[in-house]
């Protein structure tokens, strides 16, 4: 019997097409976090991470949970959406 074709959500496929986005999504899956915290863990520039987090949000893989005032700036805190975790 031939294997059943796997349906891949195109939105998730695009999100994971970047290794940085894949790593960021993994970290967000492990717990609610911010681009700043992700940048610190990965040793990357927060602006680059923030861009990729924004793409994940636009693709509905993550959602904004809250914002926190940090040293004159707003830190955005995200979690993975239920939709991103759905399995067919």
PyMOL commands that set and color helices and strands:
alter all, ss='L'
color gray80, all
select helices_A, chain A and resi 10-15+19-30+35-42+46-58+82-85
alter helices_A, ss='H'
color red, helices_A
select strands_A, chain A and resi 33-34+62-70+73-80
alter strands_A, ss='S'
color yellow, strands_A
deselect
rebuild
show_as cartoon
